[in-house]
């Protein structure tokens, strides 16, 4: 008899599926969107263009320093566009690029999932306090 073939089924039962590992692009996307406060910022910007102070008001727990870091990162990654509006006073407005807007279905599904699975846990936790 020869050596076993180098296949997924060589040391497994017939029909078993072998894990192929995590796709690096998937991992990068999850890490990017899952960074602290990034999901909240993206969700707020789904409503339309906002100034820095409006984003800060919409996500009040977020410090200005961290908001500034996240906005720079999202702009650098091409998910957010920054537009300077001239005139007294000078205004800066942020909006989602097409790349950022394309996340809407995924973020909506995460929100739906959170409401279903985390909402009940949060209510149970609050009831115990």
Legacy VTK file of the C-alpha trace (Angstrom):
# vtk DataFile Version 3.0
C-alpha trace
ASCII
DATASET POLYDATA
POINTS 129 float
0.000 0.000 0.000
1.143 3.480 -0.737
1.271 6.562 1.513
-2.034 8.356 2.131
-2.848 11.103 -0.316
-2.550 14.694 0.849
-6.257 15.461 0.794
-8.825 16.722 3.236
-10.358 13.281 3.467
-7.159 11.241 3.906
-7.371 11.198 7.708
-11.028 12.086 8.138
-14.280 10.296 7.645
-15.880 10.477 4.258
-17.828 13.704 3.766
-16.174 15.668 6.600
-15.353 19.247 5.774
-11.876 20.563 6.491
-11.539 24.107 7.792
-9.596 26.289 5.392
-8.689 29.073 7.809
-9.770 32.664 7.980
-9.604 34.750 4.823
-7.136 37.612 5.420
-9.439 40.130 3.706
-12.377 39.075 5.881
-10.194 39.393 8.973
-9.000 42.856 7.908
-12.572 44.031 7.283
-13.832 42.740 10.645
-10.887 44.333 12.455
-11.451 47.660 10.684
-15.201 47.897 11.297
-14.875 46.354 14.752
-12.360 48.869 16.073
-13.586 50.770 19.093
-16.330 53.246 18.063
-15.829 52.758 14.315
-19.128 50.917 13.883
-20.981 53.687 15.731
-19.340 56.365 13.570
-20.222 54.518 10.376
-23.811 54.004 11.538
-24.202 57.720 12.292
-22.770 58.679 8.902
-25.232 56.338 7.154
-27.790 59.080 7.834
-25.808 61.550 5.713
-22.985 64.097 5.853
-22.174 65.542 9.280
-19.717 67.947 10.831
-17.255 66.729 13.448
-19.284 68.243 16.304
-22.466 66.568 15.024
-20.770 63.167 14.998
-19.476 63.835 18.518
-23.025 64.689 19.685
-24.446 61.566 18.058
-21.889 59.367 19.848
-21.493 61.225 23.170
-19.346 58.596 24.933
-16.632 59.021 22.291
-13.806 61.459 23.125
-12.834 64.117 20.577
-9.305 62.680 20.428
-10.492 59.182 19.578
-13.105 60.518 17.141
-10.371 62.469 15.368
-8.178 59.337 15.152
-11.028 57.223 13.778
-12.061 59.856 11.226
-8.478 60.137 9.955
-8.205 56.363 9.700
-11.556 56.011 7.904
-10.587 58.789 5.502
-7.167 57.216 4.883
-8.818 53.840 4.195
-11.216 55.447 1.696
-14.397 54.841 3.689
-15.051 58.478 4.608
-14.717 61.630 2.547
-13.789 64.951 4.128
-15.090 68.109 2.486
-14.034 71.636 3.429
-16.777 74.217 2.964
-15.298 77.690 2.572
-16.743 80.873 3.987
-16.950 82.387 7.376
-16.904 80.238 9.341
-14.933 77.502 7.625
-16.751 74.155 7.957
-15.604 70.585 7.517
-18.140 67.932 6.644
-17.711 64.160 6.656
-19.657 61.694 4.564
-19.339 58.071 3.609
-17.670 57.230 0.325
-19.192 54.564 -1.890
-16.955 52.076 -0.105
-18.411 53.161 3.255
-22.010 53.194 1.997
-21.581 49.657 0.687
-21.313 48.526 4.324
-24.947 49.462 4.999
-26.409 45.968 4.474
-23.746 44.391 6.703
-24.189 46.995 9.452
-27.977 46.622 9.272
-27.611 42.869 9.734
-25.301 43.381 12.717
-27.866 45.755 14.240
-30.653 43.238 13.646
-28.555 40.475 15.189
-27.648 42.665 18.184
-31.276 43.554 18.822
-32.251 39.902 18.713
-29.417 38.362 20.705
-27.873 41.126 22.784
-31.024 43.110 23.487
-32.482 40.343 25.634
-29.210 39.885 27.527
-29.029 43.616 28.198
-32.627 43.635 29.464
-31.925 40.638 31.712
-28.783 42.277 33.074
-30.628 45.544 33.784
-33.422 43.671 35.535
-30.903 42.102 37.946
-29.527 45.500 39.020
LINES 1 130
129 0 1 2 3 4 5 6 7 8 9 10 11 12 13 14 15 16 17 18 19 20 21 22 23 24 25 26 27 28 29 30 31 32 33 34 35 36 37 38 39 40 41 42 43 44 45 46 47 48 49 50 51 52 53 54 55 56 57 58 59 60 61 62 63 64 65 66 67 68 69 70 71 72 73 74 75 76 77 78 79 80 81 82 83 84 85 86 87 88 89 90 91 92 93 94 95 96 97 98 99 100 101 102 103 104 105 106 107 108 109 110 111 112 113 114 115 116 117 118 119 120 121 122 123 124 125 126 127 128
